[in-house]
Amino acid sequence: MNEEDDYDEDDEGASNKPSSSTAAPLSIQQVASMPTEALPEHKEDDLDKAAEDEEEGEPEEADFDEAFDEAFDDDEEAGPTQDPAGDTAASEEPAAKRAKKSLADEEAEKKRLIINAMNEQQLDRYESFRRSSLARPKIKKYLSTLLGYAPSDRVVIAMCGMGKVFVGELIESARILAAEEGDFGPLKPCYVRRAYQNLQFQQRIPRKHSGKRLLR
């Protein structure tokens, strides 16, 4: 009986002891409360690493995000990469614009000086010349008849400008002839014909070729 009792007590003690394979893992707080001498070296290292991870969170991801943000900020400050050829073209374009602007300013200054040097009569005539213009539809119809096709708007505008200059010179010459004759009234057709003949004599009007053309 004694042997059996001893055997039963041994079995009960063995059953009450927790198995190492089924034992629950210790938490960080439990391991931290244990004395340091009872922990092996690798356990101490794991404890320190776990404590650092718990305090700092996820340092690797945080460091990566911080580095990415810094790199993105540097790219924004630096601006887009520029091609040397693009820089050269960009520098040439403003230079051309500056040259064009300076030329326009110079022409405007010359025009201003000429207008300031005019007397009252010349200024009135200049204003009348600026206000006058040839009818574009009539010029376009005339060009269409000569060319055989409808010209573009730019061609019509150019011909209107050239025709305006020609008519202005013709009327100016006719006014001079009338003043020489002492006629200061309305301009007569005879003075216009004489002015036209003078322009032909000065070879400022192209002559019409009579006869057949060799090349068409």
HUURDA-V439732 format. One record per backbone hydrogen bond with DSSP energy under -0.5 kcal/mol. CO is the residue of the C=O (numbers start at 1). NH is the residue of the N-H. E is the energy in kcal/mol with one decimal. If there is no record, write none. Layout:
co = {CO;CO}
nh = {NH;NH}
e = {E;E}
//
This chain:
co = {1;2;3;4;5;6;7;8;9;10;11;12;13;19;27;28;29;30;31;35;36;40;41;42;43;44;45;46;47;48;49;50;51;52;53;56;57;58;59;60;61;62;63;64;65;66;67;68;69;70;71;72;73;74;75;83;84;85;86;87;88;89;90;91;92;93;94;95;96;97;98;99;100;101;102;103;104;105;106;107;108;109;110;111;112;113;114;115;119;120;121;122;123;124;125;126;127;128;135;136;137;138;139;140;141;142;143;144;152;153;154;155;156;157;158;159;160;161;162;163;164;165;166;167;168;169;170;171;172;173;174;175;176;177;178;179;182;188;188;189;190;191;192;193;194;195;196;197;198;199;199;200;208}
nh = {5;6;7;8;9;10;11;12;13;14;15;16;17;23;31;32;33;34;34;38;39;44;45;46;47;48;49;50;51;52;53;54;55;56;57;58;59;62;63;64;65;66;67;68;69;70;71;72;73;74;75;76;77;78;79;87;88;89;90;91;92;93;94;95;96;97;98;99;100;101;102;103;104;105;106;107;108;109;110;111;112;113;114;115;116;117;118;118;123;124;125;126;127;128;129;130;131;132;139;140;141;142;143;144;145;146;147;148;156;157;158;159;160;161;162;163;164;165;166;167;168;169;170;171;172;173;174;175;176;177;178;179;180;181;183;182;184;191;192;193;194;195;196;197;198;199;200;201;202;204;205;203;210}
e = {-2.9;-2.7;-2.2;-2.5;-2.5;-2.2;-2.0;-2.5;-2.4;-2.1;-2.4;-1.9;-1.3;-0.6;-2.4;-2.4;-1.6;-0.8;-0.6;-0.7;-1.2;-1.7;-1.9;-2.1;-2.4;-2.5;-2.5;-2.6;-2.4;-2.3;-2.4;-2.2;-2.0;-2.8;-1.7;-0.6;-0.6;-2.1;-3.0;-2.2;-2.6;-2.5;-2.6;-2.4;-2.5;-2.3;-2.3;-2.4;-2.4;-2.3;-2.0;-2.0;-2.3;-2.6;-1.9;-2.5;-2.1;-2.3;-2.6;-2.2;-2.0;-2.1;-1.4;-1.3;-2.3;-2.3;-2.7;-2.3;-2.4;-2.6;-2.6;-2.1;-2.2;-2.4;-2.2;-2.4;-2.3;-2.1;-2.3;-2.5;-2.1;-2.2;-2.3;-2.3;-2.2;-1.5;-0.6;-0.9;-2.2;-2.0;-2.2;-2.4;-2.3;-2.2;-2.3;-2.3;-2.0;-1.6;-2.0;-2.8;-2.1;-2.4;-2.5;-2.3;-1.8;-1.8;-3.1;-1.9;-1.8;-2.5;-2.4;-2.4;-2.2;-2.0;-2.4;-2.7;-2.0;-1.9;-2.3;-2.6;-2.1;-2.3;-2.3;-2.5;-2.2;-2.4;-2.1;-2.3;-2.0;-2.2;-2.2;-2.2;-2.0;-1.4;-2.8;-0.9;-0.8;-0.7;-1.2;-2.3;-2.1;-2.1;-2.1;-2.3;-2.2;-2.0;-1.9;-2.4;-1.9;-2.7;-0.5;-1.5;-0.6}
//
